[in-house]
Amino acid sequence: MLLIAFVSLGVAACGAGGPTPLPVSPGGSPSPVSPGASPSSPEPSHAGPDPAAIGLAFIQALARGDTAAAEAMEDDTMRAAAPASSLGTLWGQIVGQFGAFAGFGDVATQAKAPFTIATVPVAFVNATVPLLVTVDAAGRVSGLHLGTPVPAGSPGPSGSSSVPASPSASPSPAAYVNPVAFTETEVTVGSAPWALPGTLSMPKGAGPFPAVVLVAGSGPQDRDETIGPNAPLRDLAWGLASSGIAVLRYDKRTKVHAADMAADVANVTVRQETTDDAAAAIDLLRQTNGVDPARVFLAGHSLGGYLAPRIAAGVPGHLAGIAMLEANSSPLPRLIVDQLEYLASPEGGADPQAKAMLETVRTQAALAESAALSPSTPTSQLPLGVPAAYWLDLRGYDPAAVARGLAIPIFISQGGRDYQVPPTELAAWRTALAGRDNVTIREYPALDHLLLAGSGPSRPAEYSVPGHVAPELVADLAAWIQGHR
């Protein structure tokens, strides 16, 4: 998830972009056309550059591997943020996650003065991904955003801000979900200008209940952490709520306010991406009727788990414990290299895109961890086009050391088939937390990064196979939360 999740943050060079509705066929998914064809586009409303044609041409250049042509279409700011090398890396990440390129859908445009947003639906084997190209008045590409993917065969866009009135309204809940044991209501996390829509799953019966805030992984995640047909945070929320635990989950700022964040992308850090909103969610849950404020926990997945110690340290006395699910202890730049090395290896599928990216990303990661990194370091020289401010903010962060300084209970889960946060990451957690009687570490040999069970080497393609978070993990986490009174 790390490789693709940074895309929206790292490649957006201006603040005009924002999700727009996708034109869909009667079947509910964008109508693909052949890669070389020109889909119909809205008539331009004024003489001059045609943003729809420019946006399509830009993405077509990426699809055929002509990143030099794509770079030539960019304005100076975008070119500095996303040169040809970064655009090639970006396309490789998208193909790696969503499968082989299959075609384009109809382009839609939306005016957001002084820019126009061209939404180009791009069909891949496993999903259709809306790529939002920001075009200025002179016809230059000023930004690129990743919209919400629509899984192949889905009846509509996934990850919307609406949620079912009850868990039974969603297809195929896991066997451990008891739909009549809890209710769900819409809530707002934080306040303007960064207010986020969320869902509170509240057990029925007499409270007060223990409660947990779920913090998603990196990138523009929705409240369910929808990845293809899977929704790990929804599974956790419904499973825990079925066990008498109140759960709050919410859409991330990088999804809801992507355009506004992109306007100041050079200064974005994990505070804006994750930690500030997690603190606001903790405050909301502690003030919620029916919740025991002394038994509010935080469970973070992937990046959310990596940052869980930092979040807890920032709200002393407000959390009864933290759970870190598939959380790395190594610095993020190093982890990104490890992921690519795995994908380039025979075990990981010997992916040619990963092989092509590897040396460049190794150099970028080394710079991100070096003393030479400064606020003025170009994003093109850094991993995944993420700005220097982001890496500098994490420079002194050692999650295992911060966790060691926390007195509260800690739960750590590790999947044996997780290639994104491999089992070797447990070593630093074990060393830092050795001798603590309030630390629980659980290993699940069959689980991948999405907390789903499988067999054989884990590869990105398995994320497109529908599944549910493993029942043993849900049961262990519920018992851990309920056990602290």
C-alpha positions as CSV (number, residue, x, y, z in Angstrom):
1,M,0.0,0.0,0.0
2,L,2.8,2.4,0.7
3,L,4.0,2.5,-2.9
4,I,0.8,3.6,-4.4
5,A,-0.6,5.5,-1.5
6,F,1.8,8.4,-1.7
7,V,0.8,9.2,-5.3
8,S,-2.0,11.8,-4.6
9,L,0.3,13.6,-2.2
10,G,3.5,13.5,-4.1
11,V,2.5,14.3,-7.7
12,A,-0.1,17.0,-7.1
13,A,1.6,20.3,-8.0
14,C,-1.2,22.7,-7.7
15,G,-4.4,23.1,-5.7
16,A,-7.0,23.1,-8.3
17,G,-7.6,19.3,-8.6
18,G,-10.5,17.6,-6.9
19,P,-12.6,14.5,-7.6
20,T,-15.3,14.9,-10.2
21,P,-18.1,12.4,-11.1
22,L,-17.1,9.7,-13.6
23,P,-19.2,9.2,-16.7
24,V,-20.5,5.7,-16.4
25,S,-22.1,3.2,-18.7
26,P,-25.5,1.6,-17.9
27,G,-23.5,-1.2,-16.3
28,G,-22.0,1.2,-13.8
29,S,-18.4,1.3,-14.9
30,P,-16.6,3.7,-17.3
31,S,-16.8,2.5,-20.8
32,P,-13.2,1.6,-21.9
33,V,-12.0,2.2,-25.5
34,S,-8.9,1.0,-27.2
35,P,-5.7,2.6,-26.0
36,G,-5.1,4.5,-29.3
37,A,-8.7,5.7,-29.7
38,S,-9.9,9.2,-28.8
39,P,-13.0,9.0,-26.6
40,S,-15.6,11.6,-26.9
41,S,-15.0,14.7,-24.9
42,P,-17.1,17.8,-23.9
43,E,-17.0,20.6,-26.4
44,P,-14.7,23.4,-25.1
45,S,-16.7,26.3,-23.8
46,H,-14.2,28.9,-25.2
47,A,-11.6,29.2,-27.9
48,G,-8.1,28.1,-27.0
49,P,-6.7,24.9,-25.5
50,D,-9.0,22.0,-25.1
51,P,-8.4,20.7,-21.5
52,A,-10.2,17.4,-22.2
53,A,-7.9,16.7,-25.1
54,I,-4.8,17.8,-23.2
55,G,-5.6,15.7,-20.2
56,L,-6.2,12.6,-22.3
57,A,-3.0,13.2,-24.3
58,F,-1.0,13.5,-21.1
59,I,-2.3,10.2,-19.7
60,Q,-2.0,8.5,-23.2
61,A,1.7,9.5,-23.2
62,L,2.1,7.9,-19.7
63,A,0.4,4.7,-20.9
64,R,2.6,4.3,-23.9
65,G,5.8,5.0,-21.9
66,D,6.6,8.3,-23.5
67,T,7.3,10.2,-20.3
68,A,9.4,12.8,-22.1
69,A,6.3,13.8,-24.1
70,A,4.3,14.0,-20.9
71,E,6.9,16.1,-19.1
72,A,6.9,18.5,-22.1
73,M,3.3,19.2,-21.5
74,E,3.8,20.3,-17.9
75,D,4.3,23.8,-16.5
76,D,7.5,24.7,-14.6
77,T,6.1,23.9,-11.2
78,M,4.8,20.5,-12.2
79,R,7.9,19.7,-14.1
80,A,10.0,20.3,-11.0
81,A,7.6,18.1,-8.9
82,A,7.1,15.3,-11.5
83,P,9.8,15.1,-14.2
84,A,9.8,12.2,-16.7
85,S,11.5,9.9,-14.3
86,S,8.9,10.4,-11.6
87,L,6.1,10.0,-14.1
88,G,7.5,6.6,-15.2
89,T,7.7,5.6,-11.5
90,L,4.1,6.7,-10.9
91,W,2.7,4.8,-13.9
92,G,4.6,1.7,-12.8
93,Q,3.1,2.0,-9.3
94,I,-0.4,2.3,-10.7
95,V,0.0,-0.7,-13.0
96,G,1.6,-2.7,-10.2
97,Q,-1.4,-2.2,-8.0
98,F,-4.3,-2.2,-10.5
99,G,-3.1,-4.6,-13.2
100,A,-2.4,-4.3,-16.9
101,F,-3.6,-1.2,-18.8
102,A,-6.8,-1.8,-20.8
103,G,-8.1,1.5,-22.2
104,F,-9.7,4.8,-21.5
105,G,-13.2,6.0,-20.7
106,D,-14.9,9.3,-21.6
107,V,-13.1,12.4,-20.4
108,A,-15.1,14.8,-18.2
109,T,-14.0,18.4,-17.4
110,Q,-14.7,20.8,-14.5
111,A,-13.8,24.5,-14.4
112,K,-12.0,25.6,-11.2
113,A,-10.7,29.0,-12.2
114,P,-8.0,29.6,-13.2
115,F,-7.7,25.9,-14.0
116,T,-9.8,23.2,-15.6
117,I,-9.8,19.6,-14.3
118,A,-9.9,16.9,-16.9
119,T,-10.9,13.5,-15.3
120,V,-9.6,10.7,-17.4
121,P,-11.0,7.3,-16.4
122,V,-8.3,4.7,-17.1
123,A,-9.3,1.0,-17.2
124,F,-6.9,-1.6,-15.8
125,V,-7.5,-5.3,-15.3
126,N,-8.5,-5.0,-11.7
127,A,-10.1,-1.5,-11.5
128,T,-10.9,1.7,-13.3
129,V,-8.9,4.6,-11.9
130,P,-9.9,8.2,-12.5
131,L,-6.7,10.3,-13.1
132,L,-7.4,14.0,-12.6
133,V,-5.3,16.2,-14.8
134,T,-5.2,19.9,-13.9
135,V,-4.8,22.1,-17.0
136,D,-4.0,25.9,-16.8
137,A,-5.4,28.6,-19.2
138,A,-2.3,28.2,-21.4
139,G,-3.0,24.5,-21.9
140,R,-0.1,23.3,-19.6
141,V,-0.5,20.4,-17.2
142,S,-0.3,21.9,-13.6
143,G,-1.2,18.9,-11.5
144,L,-2.1,15.2,-11.3
145,H,-4.3,13.5,-8.7
146,L,-5.4,9.9,-8.2
147,G,-9.2,9.6,-7.8
148,T,-11.1,6.8,-6.1
149,P,-10.6,3.5,-8.0
150,V,-13.6,1.6,-9.0
151,P,-12.9,-2.2,-8.7
152,A,-13.6,-4.3,-11.7
153,G,-17.2,-5.5,-11.7
154,S,-18.2,-2.9,-9.0
155,P,-21.7,-1.4,-9.4
156,G,-20.3,2.0,-8.6
157,P,-17.4,4.0,-7.2
158,S,-15.9,2.6,-4.0
159,G,-14.9,4.6,-1.1
160,S,-17.7,7.2,-1.3
161,S,-18.5,9.2,1.8
162,S,-21.8,7.5,2.2
163,V,-22.1,4.4,4.3
164,P,-24.9,1.8,4.6
165,A,-27.6,2.4,7.1
166,S,-26.7,-1.0,8.7
167,P,-24.1,-3.6,8.1
168,S,-26.7,-5.9,6.5
169,A,-27.0,-3.3,3.7
170,S,-23.5,-4.1,2.5
171,P,-22.7,-7.2,0.5
172,S,-21.2,-10.3,2.2
173,P,-20.2,-9.1,5.7
174,A,-17.8,-11.5,7.4
175,A,-19.1,-14.4,9.4
176,Y,-18.1,-12.7,12.7
177,V,-20.3,-9.7,12.0
178,N,-23.6,-9.6,13.9
179,P,-25.6,-6.9,12.1
180,V,-28.2,-6.6,14.9
181,A,-25.6,-6.1,17.7
182,F,-24.8,-2.5,16.8
183,T,-25.9,0.6,14.9
184,E,-24.0,3.1,12.7
185,T,-24.3,6.9,12.6
186,E,-22.6,9.6,10.5
187,V,-20.3,11.8,12.5
188,T,-17.8,14.7,11.7
189,V,-14.2,14.4,12.8
190,G,-12.5,17.7,13.4
191,S,-13.7,21.1,12.3
192,A,-13.4,23.5,9.3
193,P,-11.5,23.8,7.2
194,W,-10.4,20.2,7.6
195,A,-13.6,18.5,8.8
196,L,-13.9,14.9,7.8
197,P,-16.9,12.6,7.4
198,G,-16.8,9.4,9.5
199,T,-18.9,6.6,10.9
200,L,-19.5,5.6,14.5
201,S,-20.4,1.9,15.1
202,M,-22.1,1.7,18.5
203,P,-23.0,-1.5,20.3
204,K,-26.6,-1.8,21.4
205,G,-27.4,-2.1,25.0
206,A,-26.2,-0.4,28.2
207,G,-22.9,1.3,28.1
208,P,-20.5,2.8,28.7
209,F,-18.5,0.8,26.2
210,P,-14.8,0.6,25.5
211,A,-14.0,2.3,22.2
212,V,-11.4,2.4,19.5
213,V,-10.3,4.9,16.8
214,L,-9.2,3.2,13.5
215,V,-6.3,5.0,11.7
216,A,-5.8,4.1,8.1
217,G,-2.6,3.6,6.1
218,S,-0.9,6.1,3.9
219,G,-2.5,8.0,1.0
220,P,-6.0,9.1,0.2
221,Q,-7.9,6.3,2.1
222,D,-11.6,6.3,2.7
223,R,-12.9,5.3,6.2
224,D,-13.1,1.6,5.2
225,E,-9.6,1.6,3.7
226,T,-11.1,0.3,0.5
227,I,-8.5,-1.5,-1.6
228,G,-10.0,-3.3,-4.6
229,P,-12.9,-5.4,-3.3
230,N,-11.6,-5.4,0.2
231,A,-12.3,-3.1,3.1
232,P,-10.1,-4.0,6.1
233,L,-11.1,-1.1,8.4
234,R,-14.8,-1.8,7.8
235,D,-14.3,-5.5,8.7
236,L,-12.5,-4.4,11.9
237,A,-15.2,-1.9,12.8
238,W,-18.0,-4.3,12.3
239,G,-16.2,-7.2,14.0
240,L,-15.3,-5.2,17.0
241,A,-18.7,-3.5,17.3
242,S,-20.2,-7.0,17.2
243,S,-18.1,-7.8,20.3
244,G,-19.4,-4.8,22.3
245,I,-16.7,-2.2,21.3
246,A,-17.6,1.2,19.9
247,V,-15.6,2.1,16.8
248,L,-14.9,5.3,15.0
249,R,-13.5,5.4,11.5
250,Y,-13.2,8.3,9.1
251,D,-12.1,9.4,5.6
252,K,-8.6,10.7,5.5
253,R,-7.8,14.4,4.9
254,T,-5.8,13.4,1.8
255,K,-9.0,12.0,0.3
256,V,-11.5,14.6,1.4
257,H,-9.3,17.7,1.0
258,A,-6.9,16.6,-1.6
259,A,-7.1,19.9,-3.6
260,D,-6.5,22.1,-0.6
261,M,-3.6,20.0,0.6
262,A,-2.1,20.1,-2.8
263,A,-2.1,23.9,-2.7
264,D,0.6,23.7,0.0
265,V,2.0,20.3,-0.9
266,A,5.6,21.4,-0.3
267,N,4.8,21.8,3.4
268,V,2.7,18.7,4.0
269,T,3.9,16.3,6.7
270,V,2.4,13.4,8.6
271,R,0.7,15.9,10.9
272,Q,-1.6,17.0,8.1
273,E,-1.9,13.6,6.6
274,T,-2.6,11.6,9.7
275,T,-1.8,12.6,13.3
276,D,-3.8,15.8,13.7
277,D,-7.0,14.2,12.5
278,A,-6.4,11.1,14.7
279,A,-6.1,13.3,17.7
280,A,-9.4,15.0,16.8
281,A,-11.0,11.6,16.4
282,I,-9.8,10.6,19.9
283,D,-11.3,13.7,21.4
284,L,-14.6,13.1,19.6
285,L,-14.8,9.5,20.8
286,R,-14.0,10.5,24.4
287,Q,-16.9,12.9,24.4
288,T,-19.4,10.5,22.8
289,N,-22.4,9.4,24.9
290,G,-22.2,5.7,25.7
291,V,-18.4,5.6,25.4
292,D,-16.2,5.1,28.5
293,P,-13.6,7.9,28.1
294,A,-11.1,6.0,30.3
295,R,-11.2,3.1,27.8
296,V,-10.6,4.7,24.5
297,F,-8.0,2.9,22.3
298,L,-6.4,3.6,19.0
299,A,-5.7,0.9,16.3
300,G,-3.6,1.9,13.4
301,H,-3.0,-0.1,10.2
302,S,0.3,0.2,8.2
303,L,1.3,3.9,8.3
304,G,-1.4,4.4,11.0
305,G,0.3,1.8,13.1
306,Y,3.8,3.3,12.4
307,L,2.5,6.6,13.7
308,A,0.4,5.2,16.6
309,P,3.2,5.8,19.2
310,R,3.6,9.4,18.0
311,I,-0.2,10.0,18.1
312,A,-0.4,8.5,21.7
313,A,2.6,10.6,22.8
314,G,0.8,13.7,21.5
315,V,-2.4,13.1,23.6
316,P,-1.0,12.0,27.0
317,G,-3.7,10.5,29.3
318,H,-6.3,10.3,26.5
319,L,-5.7,6.7,25.3
320,A,-6.0,3.5,27.3
321,G,-3.8,1.6,24.8
322,I,-2.6,1.4,21.2
323,A,-2.8,-1.4,18.6
324,M,-0.3,-1.5,15.8
325,L,-1.4,-3.7,12.9
326,E,1.3,-4.4,10.3
327,A,3.3,-1.5,11.5
328,N,6.9,-1.0,10.3
329,S,9.7,-0.1,12.8
330,S,12.2,0.8,10.0
331,P,12.2,4.3,8.4
332,L,9.8,4.7,5.5
333,P,12.4,5.3,2.8
334,R,14.1,2.1,3.7
335,L,10.8,0.2,3.7
336,I,10.0,1.5,0.2
337,V,13.2,0.1,-1.1
338,D,12.6,-3.2,0.6
339,Q,9.1,-3.4,-1.0
340,L,10.6,-2.8,-4.5
341,E,13.3,-5.3,-3.9
342,Y,10.7,-7.9,-3.1
343,L,8.6,-7.1,-6.1
344,A,11.6,-7.3,-8.3
345,S,12.6,-10.7,-6.9
346,P,11.4,-14.1,-8.2
347,E,9.3,-14.5,-5.0
348,G,7.6,-11.2,-5.6
349,G,6.9,-12.0,-9.3
350,A,10.0,-10.4,-10.9
351,D,8.0,-7.4,-11.8
352,P,9.8,-5.5,-14.6
353,Q,8.5,-2.1,-13.4
354,A,9.9,-2.7,-10.0
355,K,13.3,-3.7,-11.5
356,A,13.3,-0.5,-13.6
357,M,12.5,1.7,-10.6
358,L,14.8,0.1,-8.1
359,E,18.1,1.9,-8.6
360,T,16.5,5.3,-8.8
361,V,14.4,4.7,-5.7
362,R,17.5,3.5,-3.8
363,T,19.2,6.7,-4.6
364,Q,16.2,8.8,-3.7
365,A,15.7,6.9,-0.4
366,A,19.4,7.4,0.5
367,L,19.0,11.1,0.0
368,A,15.8,11.2,2.1
369,E,17.8,9.7,5.0
370,S,20.9,11.7,4.5
371,A,22.2,14.9,6.1
372,A,22.1,16.5,2.7
373,L,18.3,16.6,2.7
374,S,17.0,20.1,3.1
375,P,13.7,21.9,2.7
376,S,14.8,23.0,-0.8
377,T,15.6,19.5,-2.1
378,P,13.5,19.0,-5.2
379,T,10.8,16.4,-4.9
380,S,12.0,14.8,-8.1
381,Q,15.1,13.6,-6.1
382,L,13.0,12.0,-3.3
383,P,11.1,8.8,-3.0
384,L,7.8,8.7,-4.9
385,G,7.9,12.5,-5.5
386,V,7.0,13.2,-1.8
387,P,8.3,16.6,-0.7
388,A,11.3,17.2,1.5
389,A,9.1,18.5,4.4
390,Y,7.5,15.1,4.8
391,W,10.8,13.3,5.1
392,L,12.3,15.9,7.3
393,D,9.4,15.6,9.7
394,L,10.0,11.9,10.0
395,R,13.8,12.3,10.3
396,G,14.0,12.0,14.1
397,Y,11.1,9.6,14.5
398,D,11.9,6.2,16.0
399,P,8.5,4.5,16.6
400,A,9.9,1.7,18.7
401,A,11.7,4.2,21.0
402,V,8.6,6.3,21.3
403,A,6.6,3.2,22.1
404,R,9.1,2.3,24.8
405,G,8.3,5.6,26.5
406,L,4.6,4.9,26.7
407,A,3.2,3.3,29.8
408,I,-0.1,2.3,28.2
409,P,-0.8,-1.3,26.9
410,I,0.4,-2.1,23.4
411,F,-0.9,-4.7,20.9
412,I,1.2,-5.6,17.8
413,S,0.0,-7.9,15.0
414,Q,2.3,-9.2,12.2
415,G,1.3,-11.2,9.2
416,G,3.7,-13.9,8.0
417,R,3.0,-13.2,4.4
418,D,3.2,-9.4,4.5
419,Y,5.7,-8.2,2.0
420,Q,5.0,-4.5,2.6
421,V,5.8,-4.7,6.3
422,P,7.7,-8.0,6.5
423,P,8.0,-10.1,9.7
424,T,11.6,-8.8,10.1
425,E,10.1,-5.5,11.2
426,L,9.1,-7.2,14.5
427,A,12.7,-7.4,15.7
428,A,12.9,-3.7,16.7
429,W,9.5,-3.8,18.4
430,R,10.5,-6.8,20.4
431,T,13.8,-5.3,21.5
432,A,12.4,-1.9,22.5
433,L,9.5,-3.4,24.4
434,A,11.2,-6.4,26.0
435,G,10.2,-7.2,29.6
436,R,7.0,-5.2,29.4
437,D,4.0,-7.2,30.8
438,N,1.5,-4.9,29.1
439,V,2.7,-5.6,25.5
440,T,1.0,-8.3,23.4
441,I,2.6,-9.5,20.2
442,R,0.6,-11.8,17.9
443,E,1.9,-13.4,14.7
444,Y,-0.4,-14.8,12.0
445,P,1.6,-16.8,9.5
446,A,-1.1,-16.8,6.8
447,L,-1.9,-13.1,6.8
448,D,-0.9,-10.5,4.2
449,H,-0.7,-6.8,4.6
450,L,-4.4,-6.3,4.3
451,L,-4.9,-8.8,7.2
452,L,-6.3,-11.4,4.8
453,A,-5.4,-15.1,4.9
454,G,-3.7,-16.8,1.9
455,S,-1.0,-19.1,0.9
456,G,2.3,-18.9,-1.0
457,P,4.2,-15.7,-1.6
458,S,2.1,-12.5,-1.3
459,R,1.9,-10.3,-4.4
460,P,-0.1,-7.2,-5.3
461,A,-2.6,-9.2,-7.4
462,E,-4.0,-10.9,-4.4
463,Y,-5.4,-7.6,-3.1
464,S,-7.9,-7.8,-5.9
465,V,-9.3,-11.1,-4.5
466,P,-12.3,-10.5,-2.2
467,G,-11.8,-11.5,1.4
468,H,-12.2,-10.4,5.0
469,V,-9.9,-9.6,7.8
470,A,-9.0,-12.9,9.6
471,P,-11.4,-13.8,12.4
472,E,-8.6,-14.8,14.7
473,L,-7.1,-11.3,14.5
474,V,-10.5,-9.7,15.1
475,A,-11.1,-12.0,18.1
476,D,-7.6,-11.3,19.6
477,L,-8.0,-7.6,19.2
478,A,-11.4,-7.6,20.7
479,A,-10.3,-9.7,23.7
480,W,-7.3,-7.4,24.2
481,I,-9.5,-4.3,24.3
482,Q,-12.1,-5.9,26.5
483,G,-9.4,-7.2,28.8
484,H,-8.3,-3.7,29.9
485,R,-10.7,-2.3,32.4
